[in-house]
Amino acid sequence: GSKILSVKSFIKPSRRMCYNKDDIFIKYEVPMSLKNRDLLLELIKDADDFASFKNLKCPPIYFLGGSGCILGNYLDRATFDLDFIDIEYEASAGKVFRLFDRFDMLDTYVTPIADGYEKRAVKLEGFRTLEYYVLSKEDIIVSKLGRYSDKDKEDIDLLMVECDRQLLDELIRNVINRKHFSERVRVEVIKNSDLLRKRYHV
């Protein structure tokens, strides 16, 4: 099953929220001293509060990318974009997602995601209605092999410190052999995984 990452407490809201029958309005007054992770937690906590208030149902949300790394406490860097896997959500989920402000749903057809990522994901605790998960370090590393930009390489340098290299090797092989996967991206993954193996002796 999924591991659990406990979020014991959130920063006290420093904004005024006003709900009405049809929408939600949020006024942020956020101190500049807040860490990026606190700000991301505030965003997803607000979405959870809104879903609870409106009694909205939504399938689990699986974060990856820079926001996944930050929410999972894998590394600390600045980003306000919430990246998560598109698992073909119902249109009603859009009411929740718009509270994320800046987000990107990544389609698995063009994103290197290994089968079974759900079982390896880490659950974020402390939410009433929405289920949030962060992909494992190994899954996030593999997801970056489609692009393998300089920023991706910087993230991977840090993620590799406590990475299960045997599992990483298995996930890379899984993605390369995946069905229903873009051939263009597959070629990039093969090329970039060779570079990664040489760099980190995987």
C-alpha positions in Angstrom: 0.0 0.0 0.0 0.9 3.7 -0.1 3.2 5.2 2.5 1.8 8.1 4.6 3.4 11.5 5.0 1.8 13.2 8.0 1.0 16.9 7.8 0.4 17.5 11.5 -0.3 21.2 11.2 -0.7 24.0 8.7 0.2 27.6 9.0 -2.6 29.7 10.3 -4.5 31.2 7.4 -3.5 34.8 6.8 -6.2 35.6 4.3 -9.9 36.2 4.4 -12.2 33.7 2.6 -15.7 34.4 1.5 -17.9 31.6 0.3 -21.2 32.1 -1.5 -23.6 29.7 -3.1 -21.9 29.5 -6.5 -18.3 30.3 -6.1 -15.4 31.0 -3.7 -13.4 34.2 -3.3 -10.1 34.2 -1.6 -8.0 37.2 -0.6 -4.4 36.3 0.2 -2.3 38.3 2.6 0.7 36.0 2.8 3.9 37.0 4.7 7.0 36.9 2.4 8.8 34.8 5.1 6.6 31.7 4.4 8.4 28.8 2.9 7.3 27.5 -0.5 6.0 24.3 0.9 3.8 26.2 3.3 2.3 28.1 0.4 1.6 24.9 -1.6 0.1 23.3 1.5 -2.2 26.4 1.9 -3.4 26.0 -1.7 -4.3 22.4 -1.5 -5.8 22.9 2.0 -8.0 25.6 0.6 -9.1 23.3 -2.1 -9.9 20.6 0.5 -11.9 23.1 2.6 -13.8 24.1 -0.5 -14.6 20.5 -1.4 -15.8 19.8 2.1 -17.9 23.0 2.1 -19.5 22.1 -1.3 -19.6 18.4 -0.6 -17.7 17.7 -3.8 -16.3 14.2 -4.6 -13.0 13.9 -6.4 -10.7 10.9 -7.2 -7.2 10.9 -5.6 -4.7 13.5 -6.8 -1.2 12.4 -7.5 1.4 15.1 -7.4 4.8 15.0 -9.2 7.2 17.4 -10.7 8.7 20.2 -8.6 5.6 20.6 -6.5 5.6 16.9 -5.8 9.2 17.1 -4.7 8.4 20.0 -2.3 5.2 18.5 -0.9 6.9 15.2 -0.3 9.8 16.9 1.4 12.2 15.4 -1.1 13.8 18.8 -1.9 13.2 22.5 -1.3 13.0 24.9 -4.2 10.6 27.6 -5.5 7.5 26.7 -7.5 3.9 27.6 -7.4 2.8 25.2 -10.2 1.0 22.1 -9.0 1.6 19.2 -11.4 -0.5 16.1 -11.1 -1.5 13.1 -13.1 -4.6 13.3 -15.3 -6.7 10.3 -14.4 -9.6 11.4 -16.5 -11.4 13.4 -13.8 -15.0 14.4 -14.1 -15.8 17.9 -15.1 -17.0 18.7 -11.6 -13.4 18.3 -10.4 -12.6 21.5 -12.2 -14.3 23.4 -9.4 -11.6 22.0 -7.1 -8.7 22.4 -9.4 -9.2 26.1 -10.1 -8.3 26.8 -6.5 -4.8 25.5 -7.2 -4.3 28.7 -9.2 -1.5 27.4 -11.5 -1.7 23.7 -12.3 -0.9 21.2 -15.0 -2.6 17.8 -15.5 -0.1 15.5 -17.1 -1.4 12.8 -19.5 0.3 9.5 -19.0 0.4 9.0 -22.8 3.1 11.6 -23.1 4.5 11.5 -19.5 7.0 8.7 -18.5 5.0 7.2 -15.6 5.6 3.5 -14.6 2.7 1.2 -14.0 1.7 0.8 -10.4 2.7 4.3 -9.3 -0.3 4.4 -7.0 1.1 1.7 -4.8 4.4 3.5 -4.4 2.9 6.9 -3.8 3.1 8.7 -0.4 -0.2 9.9 1.1 -0.4 13.4 2.5 -2.4 13.3 5.7 -4.4 16.1 7.4 -7.2 16.6 4.8 -10.9 16.0 5.3 -12.3 15.4 1.8 -9.6 15.3 -0.9 -7.0 12.5 -1.1 -3.6 13.8 -2.0 -0.6 11.7 -2.8 3.0 12.4 -3.9 4.8 10.0 -6.3 7.8 8.2 -5.0 11.3 9.6 -5.6 11.9 6.9 -8.1 8.7 7.6 -10.0 9.4 11.3 -10.1 13.0 10.7 -11.4 11.5 8.5 -14.2 8.9 11.2 -15.0 11.7 13.7 -15.7 13.4 11.5 -18.4 11.1 12.6 -21.1 12.4 16.1 -21.0 15.6 15.9 -18.9 16.2 19.6 -18.8 18.9 21.3 -16.7 16.3 21.9 -13.9 15.3 18.2 -14.1 19.0 17.2 -13.8 19.4 19.5 -10.7 16.4 17.9 -9.1 17.5 14.4 -10.0 21.0 15.1 -8.4 19.2 15.6 -5.1 16.7 12.8 -5.5 19.4 10.2 -6.2 20.9 10.7 -2.8 18.3 8.5 -1.1 16.9 6.7 -4.2 16.4 2.9 -4.5 18.5 2.3 -7.6 17.3 -1.2 -8.2 13.7 0.0 -8.2 14.6 3.0 -10.4 16.1 0.5 -12.9 12.9 -1.5 -12.9 10.7 1.5 -13.4 12.8 2.8 -16.3 12.5 -0.6 -18.0 8.7 -0.6 -17.3 8.2 2.8 -18.9 10.3 1.9 -22.0 8.1 -1.2 -22.6 4.8 0.5 -21.7 1.9 0.1 -24.1 -0.2 3.2 -25.0 2.8 5.4 -24.8 4.0 8.1 -27.2 6.8 6.7 -29.4 8.3 10.2 -29.6 8.6 10.3 -25.8 9.7 6.7 -25.6 12.7 7.5 -27.8 13.6 10.5 -25.5 13.3 8.3 -22.4 15.6 5.7 -23.9 18.2 8.3 -24.8 18.0 10.2 -21.5 17.9 7.0 -19.4 21.2 6.0 -21.0 22.7 9.4 -19.9 21.3 8.9 -16.4 22.7 5.4 -16.1 26.2 6.6 -17.0 26.0 9.6 -14.7 24.8 7.7 -11.6 26.0 4.2 -12.4 22.4 2.8 -12.3 
